[in-house]
Amino acid sequence: MTRTTVALVALWSNAASADMGDHHGSLVANLMHLVSQPDHVAMIAAAAILGGVGAVVMRRRARAARRMFGKQ
């Protein structure tokens, strides 16, 4: 299991560093790079969706805990 995990991480890190975009410009240039590259937009959207789902789950858990233990 551990060897497999290490091998997968090693292989994945090469694929993750494949973006050769310019990341040394001004703030506006960096923001334009982020919103103009489809892979960056996909990751931003995925983070927003997962954050929203996480917020909904946490609110439901908090509501259930308040019901279970009473309002304090």
C-alpha positions in Angstrom: 0.0 0.0 0.0 2.7 2.5 1.0 4.9 1.8 -2.1 1.9 2.1 -4.3 1.0 5.4 -2.7 4.5 6.8 -3.1 4.7 5.7 -6.7 1.3 7.4 -7.5 2.4 10.6 -5.8 5.7 10.6 -7.7 3.9 10.1 -11.0 1.2 12.6 -10.2 3.7 15.3 -9.2 5.2 15.3 -12.8 1.8 15.8 -14.3 1.0 18.6 -11.8 4.1 20.6 -12.8 3.3 20.6 -16.5 1.8 24.1 -16.5 4.4 26.3 -18.1 2.4 29.6 -17.9 4.0 32.8 -16.9 3.5 33.4 -13.2 6.0 36.2 -12.6 4.0 39.2 -13.9 1.9 41.8 -12.1 -1.2 40.9 -10.0 -3.5 41.7 -12.9 -1.4 39.5 -15.3 -1.5 36.7 -12.8 -5.3 37.0 -12.4 -5.8 37.1 -16.2 -3.7 34.0 -16.5 -5.9 32.2 -13.9 -9.2 33.1 -15.6 -8.0 32.5 -19.1 -6.6 29.0 -18.7 -9.3 26.2 -18.7 -7.4 24.0 -16.2 -7.2 26.9 -13.7 -10.8 27.8 -14.1 -11.8 24.1 -13.6 -9.8 24.0 -10.3 -11.3 27.3 -9.1 -14.8 26.0 -9.9 -14.1 22.7 -8.2 -12.9 24.4 -5.1 -15.9 26.7 -5.0 -18.3 23.7 -5.4 -16.6 21.6 -2.7 -16.5 24.6 -0.4 -20.2 25.1 -0.9 -21.0 21.5 -0.4 -18.8 21.5 2.8 -20.7 24.5 4.1 -24.1 22.9 3.6 -22.9 19.7 5.3 -21.5 21.5 8.2 -24.7 23.6 8.7 -26.8 20.4 8.6 -24.5 18.7 11.2 -24.6 21.8 13.4 -28.4 21.9 13.2 -28.6 18.2 14.0 -26.3 18.7 17.0 -28.4 21.6 18.3 -31.5 19.4 18.1 -29.7 16.5 19.8 -28.2 18.5 22.6 -30.6 21.3 22.9 -29.9 25.0 22.3 -27.1 26.2 24.6 
